[in-house]
Amino acid sequence: MNNNEIRESLIVSREEYINLIKAELLGPGSEFHIPDAEHELISSTPLSRYSVGILYPQGNMVNQDSDETVPINEGENANDETTEADPVIPQAFSGGVAESSRTSYRNYEFDETANENLDEEIGLSSQYMPSSMGLTFIVNGDSSTVHGSVSFATYRNAKIPDCIVPYEPNDPENYSVPPELAHIMSFDKEVKALRLLSALDMKEIKTIFERDTIPENEHYILKQAAYRFVDFCRNGYVRVPHDEDFVLDFSQSDYIDSNREIDGTTAKITALRTKISDGVWSVTVMLVNYKDEVPAKAIHCIFQPALNVSTIGNDFRFIETNPNPNFSEMDDEDRSLELLYRKKKIYATGLGVSVDWEVDSAGSGSVWSDFFPQAEVPPMSFDLQENK
């Protein structure tokens, strides 16, 4: 390959790596998903699976321990039965051989070291259980009505019809599961996956596989799939996506708190408009999980929230938040930074979240929230040109 081809392949690899990290920290996509990541099925509570982008109930009930805010234990699907260590489950099964997983699976809910080392440091991002996030931007024009969009996810407890594990046998058109497992699972050749038919536990699985009657080429794979079904029955969750447009009508008041129960959830949009000068307004938009007096369980939380406001459909344009800085009030370091980033324009400020934007010189474009901000640092060359 030439240099350009190598560069392109490295860029692709980098994007894949970033997407994997994002799926693990923010979600969705940390586990296999059918039909898509937007409706993922995970085998542990999303509160322990994901570390950022969580809005807890506004009036959640918490326990106090050593001056730290700790959520009341999850326990929606917890099974008190003592079980052996859960095995690592491959992402997909093909032809009797387990394919290597895109991500390794571990039972986050029962991992004794989940709050140690790096996991503990990442977990600090949600130790105060934020219930809101938003952004502030400045516009020039008619801001009496502001149109925007919001997206987020809620998670519900998995039901038996939801439980599915990808599987590709050698002959999918004619394949059927062994008779010993036919009352527990079936093979769906349309999606190439095993579907759960009835609830099961670890004891039942051990009893079936200890008989040693399942064909050797399928024994290990089907056993791992059965273990995964046990996890789903015990603590599985299904993602429910929500995408809605909202309208903020400031004609009656500069404070709005009427956009509640978005898509039938406990999410609401609140907004505040402040006049800066003639035709110039500061607008703050917040997404809030206003669920009150409930424990901070996964079914009461909001995940992967995102806000977006665009000039399309609105009669205003974005302007810089600080176009004329006062150098007389800056120290040497501030002046140095102002000089260094003099060509960088700021069009929004995040509240409990990072923000990004794509705005042209005329002020047209979009601003949005981002829990996983990215920036490409251009390469540098220290080769000196010939002195001509």
C-alpha positions in Angstrom: 0.0 0.0 0.0 1.1 3.6 -0.6 1.2 6.2 2.1 -2.3 7.5 1.3 -3.8 4.0 1.6 -2.0 3.4 4.8 -3.3 6.7 6.2 -6.9 5.9 5.2 -6.7 2.4 6.8 -5.3 4.0 10.0 -8.2 6.5 10.1 -10.7 3.7 9.7 -9.1 1.8 12.5 -9.1 4.9 14.7 -12.8 5.4 14.0 -13.6 1.8 14.9 -11.6 2.1 18.1 -13.4 5.3 19.1 -16.8 3.8 18.4 -16.0 0.8 20.6 -14.9 3.0 23.5 -18.0 5.1 23.1 -20.2 2.1 23.0 -18.6 0.8 26.3 -18.8 4.1 28.2 -21.9 5.8 26.9 -23.8 3.2 24.9 -25.6 1.8 23.1 -23.8 -1.1 21.5 -21.8 -2.7 24.3 -23.3 -6.1 23.7 -24.6 -7.9 20.6 -27.8 -6.4 19.3 -30.7 -7.6 17.1 -32.1 -5.9 15.1 -29.9 -2.9 15.9 -28.0 -1.1 18.7 -30.9 1.3 19.1 -32.9 -1.6 20.6 -30.0 -3.4 22.3 -30.4 -6.2 24.8 -27.9 -6.2 27.6 -27.3 -8.8 30.4 -26.7 -6.3 33.3 -28.2 -3.1 34.5 -27.3 -0.1 32.4 -26.4 1.7 35.5 -23.4 -0.5 36.0 -22.8 -1.1 32.3 -22.5 2.6 31.3 -20.5 5.4 33.0 -21.5 8.6 31.4 -24.7 10.2 30.0 -27.0 9.2 32.8 -29.8 11.4 34.2 -31.1 10.2 37.5 -34.5 10.9 39.0 -34.6 14.5 40.2 -35.9 13.5 43.6 -34.2 10.1 43.9 -33.9 8.4 47.2 -30.3 7.7 48.2 -28.2 6.1 50.9 -25.4 8.1 52.6 -22.2 6.3 53.2 -18.9 8.0 54.2 -20.1 11.3 52.7 -20.7 9.7 49.3 -23.9 9.6 47.4 -24.8 5.9 46.7 -27.9 4.7 44.9 -30.2 2.2 46.5 -29.4 -1.3 45.2 -30.9 -2.1 41.8 -32.5 -5.5 42.4 -35.3 -5.5 39.8 -34.4 -8.9 38.5 -31.8 -10.0 41.0 -31.7 -13.7 41.8 -30.6 -14.6 45.4 -29.6 -18.0 44.3 -25.9 -18.6 44.7 -24.4 -19.5 41.3 -21.0 -20.3 39.9 -18.9 -17.7 38.2 -20.5 -16.6 34.9 -18.5 -17.6 31.8 -17.4 -15.3 29.1 -19.9 -15.4 26.3 -18.8 -14.9 22.7 -20.6 -12.3 20.7 -21.6 -14.7 17.9 -21.5 -18.5 17.4 -20.7 -19.9 14.0 -20.5 -23.5 12.7 -19.8 -25.0 16.2 -16.8 -22.7 16.8 -17.0 -19.6 18.9 -15.9 -16.5 17.1 -13.8 -14.1 19.0 -15.9 -11.4 20.5 -15.8 -7.7 19.5 -15.8 -7.0 23.2 -15.3 -9.2 26.1 -18.4 -9.7 28.3 -18.2 -9.7 32.0 -21.1 -9.7 34.5 -20.9 -6.1 35.6 -23.6 -6.5 38.2 -21.7 -9.1 40.2 -18.1 -8.1 39.5 -16.4 -7.6 42.9 -13.8 -5.3 41.5 -16.1 -3.2 39.4 -15.7 -0.2 41.7 -11.9 -0.4 41.9 -9.1 1.3 40.0 -10.2 2.7 36.6 -13.8 1.7 37.0 -14.0 3.7 40.3 -12.5 6.8 38.7 -14.9 6.7 35.8 -17.8 6.2 38.2 -17.0 9.5 39.9 -18.6 11.2 36.9 -22.0 10.1 38.2 -21.5 10.1 42.0 -23.7 13.2 42.4 -26.4 11.7 40.3 -27.1 14.5 37.9 -30.8 14.8 36.9 -30.3 17.4 34.1 -28.1 18.5 31.2 -28.3 21.2 28.7 -26.7 24.0 26.7 -26.6 27.8 26.4 -26.2 29.7 23.1 -26.7 33.3 21.9 -28.8 34.1 18.9 -29.5 37.2 16.8 -33.0 37.5 15.4 -36.5 36.3 16.3 -36.2 34.0 19.2 -39.8 34.1 20.4 -40.2 30.5 19.1 -37.3 28.1 19.2 -37.5 24.7 17.5 -35.2 21.8 18.5 -34.9 18.1 18.9 -34.1 15.7 21.7 -33.1 12.1 21.8 -32.5 9.7 24.7 -33.1 6.2 25.9 -34.9 4.4 28.7 -34.3 0.8 29.6 -36.9 -1.8 30.7 -36.6 -5.2 32.2 -36.2 -7.9 29.5 -39.0 -10.3 28.9 -38.7 -13.9 27.6 -39.6 -12.9 23.9 -36.8 -10.3 24.1 -34.0 -12.8 24.9 -32.0 -13.8 21.9 -28.4 -14.9 21.2 -26.8 -14.8 17.7 -26.0 -18.3 16.4 -24.9 -19.6 13.0 -24.9 -23.4 12.6 -23.4 -25.1 9.6 -26.7 -25.6 7.9 -29.1 -22.9 9.2 -31.9 -23.8 6.8 -32.4 -27.2 8.3 -31.0 -26.7 11.8 -33.0 -27.3 15.0 -31.8 -27.4 18.5 -31.2 -30.7 20.3 -34.3 -32.3 21.8 -32.9 -31.8 25.3 -33.1 -28.0 24.8 -36.2 -27.8 22.6 -38.4 -26.7 25.6 -35.9 -23.9 26.5 -34.8 -22.4 23.2 -35.5 -22.5 19.4 -33.5 -21.5 16.4 -34.8 -18.5 14.3 -33.3 -19.0 10.8 -34.5 -15.6 9.7 -32.2 -13.7 12.0 -29.8 -16.6 12.7 -30.2 -16.6 16.4 -31.4 -18.7 19.3 -34.6 -17.5 21.0 -35.6 -18.2 24.6 -38.9 -20.0 25.0 -39.2 -20.2 28.8 -37.5 -19.0 31.9 -34.6 -21.0 33.2 -31.9 -20.9 35.9 -28.4 -22.2 36.4 -29.4 -25.4 38.2 -31.6 -26.5 35.2 -28.8 -25.8 32.7 -26.2 -27.7 34.7 -28.6 -30.7 35.0 -29.2 -30.8 31.2 -25.5 -30.5 30.2 -24.2 -32.9 32.8 -26.1 -35.7 31.0 -23.6 -35.3 28.2 -26.2 -36.2 25.5 -25.8 -33.0 23.4 -23.6 -33.5 20.3 -19.9 -32.7 21.0 -19.6 -30.1 18.3 -22.5 -28.1 19.8 -22.0 -28.8 23.5 -19.8 -25.9 24.4 -21.5 -23.3 22.2 -25.1 -24.1 23.3 -24.0 -24.2 26.9 -22.6 -20.7 26.6 -25.8 -19.5 25.0 -27.8 -21.1 27.8 -25.6 -19.3 30.4 -26.4 -16.0 28.5 -30.1 -16.7 28.7 -29.7 -17.2 32.5 -28.2 -13.8 32.7 -31.0 -12.3 30.6 -33.6 -13.9 32.8 -31.8 -12.7 36.0 -30.9 -9.2 35.0 -31.5 -8.4 31.3 -32.6 -5.0 30.0 -33.9 -3.8 26.7 -33.2 -0.3 25.3 -36.2 1.8 24.3 -35.1 4.8 22.1 -36.9 8.1 22.2 -36.6 10.9 19.5 -38.8 14.0 19.6 -39.0 17.5 18.3 -39.8 20.3 20.7 -41.0 23.9 20.4 -40.2 26.6 22.9 -42.8 29.4 22.9 -41.4 32.4 24.7 -44.2 34.7 23.6 -45.8 34.6 27.0 -42.8 34.2 29.3 -39.0 34.0 29.1 -39.2 30.8 31.3 -40.7 27.6 30.0 -41.5 24.5 31.9 -44.4 23.0 30.1 -42.7 20.4 27.8 -43.2 17.4 30.1 -43.6 13.7 29.6 -41.7 13.6 26.4 -42.7 10.5 24.4 -44.5 9.2 27.5 -41.4 9.3 29.8 -40.4 11.4 32.8 -38.2 13.6 30.7 -39.0 17.3 30.3 -37.6 20.3 28.5 -37.1 23.6 30.5 -35.8 26.7 28.9 -34.8 30.3 29.9 -34.4 33.3 27.6 -32.4 36.4 28.6 -32.2 39.6 26.6 -28.7 40.8 26.0 -29.4 43.7 23.6 -31.9 44.6 20.8 -32.5 41.4 18.9 -29.8 39.5 20.8 -30.8 36.8 23.2 -29.2 34.2 25.4 -31.1 30.9 25.3 -30.6 28.0 27.8 -32.3 24.7 27.1 -32.3 21.9 29.7 -33.4 18.2 29.6 -34.5 17.1 33.0 -35.5 13.7 34.5 -38.2 15.1 36.8 -39.2 11.7 38.3 -39.7 12.3 42.0 -39.3 10.3 45.2 -38.1 7.1 43.6 -34.9 5.1 44.0 -32.2 5.6 41.4 -32.9 2.3 39.5 -32.2 1.8 35.9 -35.9 1.8 35.0 -36.2 5.3 36.4 -33.2 6.8 34.7 -32.5 8.4 31.3 -29.5 7.3 29.2 -27.6 8.7 26.2 -29.5 12.1 26.2 -28.8 14.6 23.4 -30.1 18.1 22.5 -29.9 19.7 19.1 -30.9 23.2 18.0 -30.5 24.3 14.4 -31.1 27.5 12.4 -33.2 25.4 10.0 -36.8 26.0 11.0 -35.9 29.0 13.2 -35.7 32.8 12.4 -32.4 33.5 14.0 -28.7 33.0 13.6 -26.0 32.0 16.1 -23.4 34.5 17.2 -20.2 34.0 19.2 -20.5 33.9 23.0 -17.6 36.2 23.6 -16.6 38.0 20.3 -14.9 41.0 22.0 -12.9 39.9 25.0 -11.6 42.5 27.4 -7.8 42.1 27.4 -7.4 44.7 30.2 -8.9 42.2 32.7 -6.8 39.3 31.6 -3.5 38.1 33.0 -0.6 37.0 30.9 -1.8 33.4 30.6 -5.3 34.4 29.5 -3.8 36.7 26.9 -1.6 34.0 25.6 -4.5 31.6 25.3 -6.6 34.2 23.6 -3.9 34.7 21.1 -3.4 31.0 20.6 -7.1 30.4 20.0 -8.0 33.7 18.3 -9.4 31.9 15.3 -11.5 29.5 17.3 -15.1 30.7 17.8 -17.4 29.5 20.6 -21.1 29.2 19.8 -22.4 27.4 22.8 -21.7 26.4 26.4 -22.5 23.0 27.9 -24.3 22.5 31.3 -23.4 19.2 32.7 -22.3 18.0 29.2 -19.9 19.0 26.5 -21.2 20.8 23.4 -20.2 21.0 19.7 -21.4 22.9 16.7 -21.2 23.3 13.0 -21.8 27.0 12.3 -20.7 28.9 9.2 -19.5 32.5 9.0 -23.1 33.8 8.6 -24.2 32.1 11.8 -26.2 29.3 10.1 -25.9 25.8 11.4 -26.5 23.7 14.5 -25.3 23.3 18.1 -25.7 20.1 20.1 -24.7 18.4 23.3 -22.1 15.7 23.3 -21.2 13.3 26.2 -18.3 11.9 24.2 -16.6 14.9 22.5 -13.8 14.2 20.0 -11.2 16.5 18.3 -8.6 15.6 15.7 -5.1 16.9 16.5 -3.4 17.6 13.1 0.0 16.0 12.7 3.1 18.2 13.0 6.4 18.0 11.1 9.6 19.2 12.6 11.5 19.0 9.3 13.1 22.3 8.4 12.7 23.5 4.8 15.8 24.3 2.9 16.9 27.9 3.2 16.3 29.3 -0.2 
